[in-house]
Amino acid sequence: MIKLVLIEDEAEIRKEIIYLIESEPDIEMVGWSDNVQAAAKLIDVQRPDVILMDIQLRDGTAFDVLKLLSEIPPNIIFLTAYNHFAIKAIKYGALDYLLKPIDQSELAEAIERFRRRSTNDPHWMQQLSLAQNTLYAGKLPESIVLSTIHNLRIVEVKDIIYCKGDGPYTSFFISGGNKEVVSKPLKFYEELLPAPFFLRTHQSYLVNRRFISSVDRSGFVVLKNEEKIPISLRRKNDVLTKLIPGS
């Protein structure tokens, strides 16, 4: 039986989540809280297997709860409404989250991800730190966590040369000759990687402008490593305007 704690300050949403949890046969909810101090005490006492925690509580944030814990557990699934910066912070840290309102299938999938997750993840604290810094600072961090098929890799944003999308996958080409493949579409990362530093030249390409050396007017941007990245016809004017003002 999986022991679960719920931290949620909106009564109606809390009631709905409790209803969903009760329909899961192998989950036991051992308590809930709606504020920072009580949440920290509940987690320390119950030592749950899974914590569902709203990232924005009425008297603070989920990170304020974590600061009060005697030990930070690697088993948190964050809850959030569609708040742009909260979502971006969580995604930058590659943390698990559910968007409110939550449905049964999304909750079941999140619990299944918990079952598969290692409890000894060496990157966990760095992931939390990235997300926390992004949320509090209100700006994008210098690094991003890439959740690949085999591991989690923390990459400095400035070292990403370009991203190439292939359906539900995105390949990251990183300075030093490294390549990482992530099972998320390119659009996911277009929303995370900051404009104007990254430029969408094509449906399948997102390019870091600091690695662009020139523009071939036949339809390519040329990188400093002499690799050519295509510019789609419908994006050509926009790309040229951004790279060559007045063109």
C-alpha positions in Angstrom: 0.0 0.0 0.0 1.3 3.4 -1.0 1.1 6.1 1.7 0.2 9.5 0.3 0.0 13.0 1.8 -1.9 15.8 0.1 -0.9 19.5 0.6 -3.6 21.7 -1.0 -5.2 24.9 0.3 -8.2 25.1 -2.1 -11.1 23.2 -0.4 -13.0 22.2 -3.6 -9.8 21.0 -5.4 -8.7 19.2 -2.2 -12.1 17.4 -2.0 -11.9 16.4 -5.7 -8.3 15.0 -5.3 -9.3 13.0 -2.2 -12.2 11.5 -4.2 -9.8 10.5 -6.9 -7.3 9.0 -4.5 -10.0 7.0 -2.7 -10.7 5.2 -6.1 -7.1 4.0 -6.3 -7.0 0.6 -4.6 -3.3 0.6 -3.6 -3.1 4.2 -2.2 -3.9 5.2 1.4 -4.1 8.9 2.1 -2.6 9.3 5.6 -3.3 13.0 5.9 -3.7 16.4 4.3 -2.8 20.0 5.1 -3.5 23.5 3.7 -0.6 25.6 5.1 3.2 25.6 5.3 3.8 24.8 8.9 1.2 22.1 9.3 2.3 20.5 6.0 6.0 20.3 7.1 4.9 18.7 10.4 2.6 16.2 8.7 5.3 15.1 6.2 7.9 14.7 9.0 5.5 12.6 11.1 4.0 10.4 8.4 7.0 9.9 6.2 4.7 9.2 3.2 5.7 7.3 0.0 4.2 10.1 -2.2 3.5 13.8 -1.6 1.0 15.6 -3.7 1.8 19.3 -3.0 0.4 22.5 -4.4 3.3 24.7 -5.4 1.5 27.9 -4.3 -0.1 27.8 -0.8 -2.0 30.7 0.8 0.9 31.3 3.2 3.9 30.4 1.1 5.1 28.0 -1.5 6.0 24.3 -1.6 9.6 25.3 -1.3 8.9 27.0 2.0 7.5 23.6 3.2 10.7 21.8 2.0 12.9 24.3 4.0 11.2 23.2 7.2 11.6 19.4 6.7 14.2 17.5 8.6 14.9 15.6 5.3 13.7 16.5 1.8 12.0 13.4 0.2 12.5 12.6 -3.5 8.8 11.7 -3.9 7.0 14.9 -4.6 4.4 15.5 -7.3 3.7 19.2 -7.6 0.2 20.5 -8.2 -0.3 23.8 -10.0 -2.9 25.8 -11.8 -1.8 27.2 -15.2 0.6 29.8 -13.8 3.2 30.5 -16.5 6.2 30.9 -14.3 5.3 28.1 -11.9 5.0 25.8 -14.9 8.2 27.0 -16.4 10.1 26.6 -13.1 8.9 23.0 -12.7 9.7 22.1 -16.3 13.2 23.6 -16.1 13.9 21.3 -13.2 12.3 18.4 -15.0 10.1 17.8 -11.9 6.9 15.8 -11.9 3.7 17.9 -11.8 0.0 17.8 -12.4 -2.1 20.6 -13.7 -5.3 21.4 -11.9 -8.1 20.4 -12.3 -6.7 16.8 -12.1 -8.4 13.8 -13.7 -8.1 10.2 -12.8 -5.9 9.1 -15.6 -3.3 11.8 -15.0 -3.2 10.9 -11.3 -2.8 7.2 -12.1 0.0 8.0 -14.6 1.8 10.2 -12.0 1.6 7.4 -9.4 3.0 4.9 -12.0 5.9 7.3 -12.7 6.6 7.3 -8.9 6.7 3.5 -8.9 9.4 3.5 -11.6 11.4 6.3 -10.1 14.7 5.7 -8.2 14.6 6.9 -4.6 18.4 7.6 -4.8 18.4 10.1 -7.6 21.7 12.1 -7.3 20.2 15.0 -9.3 17.1 15.5 -7.1 18.4 18.4 -5.0 19.8 20.2 -8.1 16.4 19.8 -9.9 14.7 21.3 -6.9 17.2 24.1 -6.7 16.8 25.0 -10.4 13.0 25.1 -10.1 13.1 27.1 -6.8 15.5 29.7 -8.2 13.4 30.1 -11.3 10.2 30.6 -9.4 11.6 33.1 -6.8 13.9 35.0 -9.2 11.2 35.3 -11.9 13.7 34.7 -14.6 15.1 31.7 -16.4 18.1 29.9 -14.9 21.5 29.3 -16.5 20.9 25.5 -16.6 18.2 23.1 -17.6 17.6 19.4 -16.6 17.2 17.1 -19.6 15.4 13.9 -18.7 16.8 11.4 -21.2 16.0 7.7 -21.7 18.9 6.6 -19.5 19.5 9.4 -17.0 19.0 13.1 -16.0 21.6 15.5 -17.3 22.0 19.1 -16.2 23.1 21.3 -19.1 24.1 24.9 -19.2 21.7 26.7 -21.6 24.5 28.6 -23.2 26.1 25.3 -24.3 23.1 24.1 -26.3 24.0 24.6 -30.0 20.6 23.6 -31.4 17.6 21.3 -30.8 16.1 19.1 -33.5 12.6 17.8 -33.2 11.4 14.5 -34.5 7.8 13.9 -33.6 7.6 13.3 -29.8 11.4 13.5 -29.4 13.9 16.3 -29.3 17.6 15.9 -29.8 19.9 18.4 -28.1 23.2 19.1 -29.8 25.6 20.4 -27.1 29.0 22.0 -27.4 31.8 19.5 -27.0 30.1 17.1 -29.5 27.6 15.7 -27.0 24.0 14.8 -28.0 21.0 14.0 -25.8 17.6 12.7 -26.8 14.6 13.6 -24.7 11.1 12.2 -25.1 9.3 15.6 -25.4 8.4 17.5 -28.6 10.4 20.5 -29.8 7.5 22.9 -28.9 7.9 22.0 -25.2 11.5 23.4 -25.3 10.7 26.3 -27.6 8.5 27.6 -24.7 11.3 27.1 -22.2 14.4 28.3 -24.0 14.5 32.1 -23.9 13.9 34.2 -27.0 15.6 36.1 -28.5 18.6 33.9 -27.7 17.0 30.8 -29.4 15.5 31.1 -32.8 13.0 28.7 -34.4 14.3 28.5 -38.0 12.2 25.5 -39.1 9.5 23.3 -37.8 12.2 20.8 -36.7 14.9 23.2 -35.5 15.5 25.6 -32.6 19.0 27.3 -32.8 21.1 29.1 -30.2 21.9 32.4 -31.9 25.4 32.6 -30.3 26.5 29.6 -32.4 25.3 31.2 -35.7 28.1 32.6 -37.9 26.3 33.5 -41.1 23.1 33.2 -43.1 23.0 31.5 -46.5 20.2 33.3 -48.4 19.5 30.1 -50.2 17.8 28.9 -47.1 20.2 28.0 -44.3 21.9 29.4 -41.2 25.5 28.4 -41.0 26.9 27.5 -37.5 30.4 28.2 -36.2 31.2 24.5 -36.7 30.2 25.0 -40.4 27.0 22.9 -40.0 24.0 24.1 -41.9 20.6 24.4 -40.4 17.6 24.8 -42.7 15.3 27.8 -42.7 11.7 27.0 -43.7 10.1 29.2 -46.4 7.4 30.5 -44.1 9.9 31.4 -41.4 12.5 33.0 -43.8 11.5 36.6 -43.5 11.2 36.4 -39.7 14.6 34.7 -39.3 16.3 37.2 -41.7 14.8 40.2 -39.9 16.0 38.9 -36.5 19.5 38.0 -37.7 20.0 40.8 -40.2 18.0 43.9 -39.1 16.9 45.9 -42.1 17.1 43.0 -44.5 
